Amino acid sequence: MWARVISALIGVFMLYSALGWILDPASAAAGLAMTLVEGPGETTLGMNTQIGDFTSFFLHGWNNGLYWSL
């Protein structure tokens, strides 16, 4: 029972972090004590990769938290 509750809480935190990376990547990076990779132009390959990788990581964590809480 407790394992399911803990898994659900971790899943909620991961979903919150993933939404942060989708909606406001600069503040999500600051929340993890990181800098958002920047370069010439409005979007760079490094910034897109950083945002995509962290969003994917946190969405996968949310999916696992959801799965193990059921």
C-alpha positions, -999 to 999 in steps of 0.1 A, spaced: 0 0 0 27 25 10 48 16 -21 18 26 -43 14 59 -25 51 67 -28 51 57 -64 22 80 -71 38 109 -53 70 104 -73 49 103 -105 32 135 -97 65 153 -90 79 139 -123 48 151 -142 51 186 -127 88 187 -137 80 176 -173 53 202 -176 78 228 -164 102 218 -191 74 220 -217 59 254 -206 89 273 -192 123 256 -199 144 285 -185 128 283 -150 128 245 -151 165 245 -158 171 271 -130 151 249 -106 177 221 -112 206 246 -108 214 244 -145 217 269 -173 197 265 -204 221 259 -233 220 290 -256 238 299 -287 235 321 -318 199 324 -331 167 320 -312 168 282 -310 199 260 -311 204 223 -315 218 221 -279 188 239 -264 163 217 -283 182 186 -272 184 197 -236 147 205 -234 137 173 -252 160 150 -232 148 164 -198 111 164 -209 115 128 -220 132 118 -188 105 133 -166 76 120 -187 91 85 -185 94 89 -147 58 100 -146 48 70 -166 67 46 -143 52 62 -112 17 58 -127 24 22 -136 37 12 -102 10 30 -83 -18 10 -100 
